[in-house]
Amino acid sequence: MLVNLSWKIRTLGRKNYEIAAAANLSESKFSRALAGRAELSGTEQERIAAALGVEDRIWLFKKFSTVPRSYTCDEPVAALESVAR
């Protein structure tokens, strides 16, 4: 997932389709890239960064993965104690 890119778009108050159009990308490919289901080429990244006014492409396109929660916790204190051990 491209969390920094999504954050920047929201912070600027822009819509995904606006950025896709400004970067000359299809909305579909842009949406898939934001969700981590497609890759963007270097030139596509440059066009997106320019459309957003961001110079640091490394930060903008840093990939994060989410870790699914694998447990439920009925007693938060007990969970914290087990992590501390």
C-alpha positions in Angstrom: 0.0 0.0 0.0 1.2 3.5 -0.8 0.2 5.1 2.5 2.3 8.3 2.1 0.9 8.9 -1.4 -2.7 8.4 -0.1 -2.0 10.7 2.8 -0.6 13.5 0.6 -3.6 13.3 -1.7 -6.0 13.6 1.2 -4.0 16.4 2.8 -4.1 18.4 -0.4 -7.9 17.9 -0.6 -7.6 16.3 -4.0 -9.3 13.2 -5.4 -7.6 10.2 -6.8 -9.0 10.7 -10.3 -7.7 14.3 -10.4 -4.1 13.1 -9.6 -4.4 10.3 -12.2 -5.5 12.7 -14.9 -2.8 15.2 -14.0 -0.2 12.4 -14.2 -1.7 11.1 -17.5 -2.5 7.7 -15.9 -5.7 5.7 -16.1 -7.8 5.9 -13.0 -7.9 2.1 -12.8 -4.1 1.7 -12.8 -3.7 4.5 -10.3 -6.3 2.9 -8.0 -4.6 -0.5 -8.2 -1.2 1.1 -7.5 -2.6 2.9 -4.4 -3.9 -0.4 -3.1 -0.7 -2.3 -3.8 -2.1 -4.4 -6.6 -0.1 -2.8 -9.4 3.4 -1.3 -9.9 4.2 2.1 -11.2 7.1 2.8 -13.5 9.7 5.4 -12.6 8.3 7.9 -15.1 4.8 7.3 -13.8 6.1 8.0 -10.3 7.8 11.2 -11.5 4.6 12.4 -13.1 2.6 11.8 -10.0 5.2 13.4 -7.7 5.2 16.5 -10.0 1.4 16.6 -10.0 1.5 16.7 -6.2 4.5 19.1 -5.9 6.6 16.5 -4.0 10.3 16.3 -4.7 11.0 13.2 -2.4 9.8 10.3 -4.5 11.4 7.8 -2.1 9.2 9.0 0.7 6.1 9.4 -1.5 6.2 5.8 -2.9 7.5 4.0 0.2 5.6 0.7 0.5 4.1 -0.4 3.8 2.4 -3.7 4.5 -0.2 -4.1 7.1 -0.1 -7.0 9.5 -3.4 -8.6 10.2 -4.5 -8.9 13.7 -4.2 -12.5 14.8 -5.7 -12.4 18.2 -8.4 -10.8 20.3 -7.8 -9.4 23.6 -10.5 -9.5 26.3 -8.0 -8.3 29.0 -5.7 -5.6 27.7 -3.6 -5.6 30.8 -2.8 -9.3 30.4 -1.8 -8.8 26.8 0.6 -6.0 27.7 2.1 -8.1 30.4 2.7 -11.0 27.9 4.4 -8.6 25.5 6.7 -7.2 28.2 8.1 -10.6 29.0 
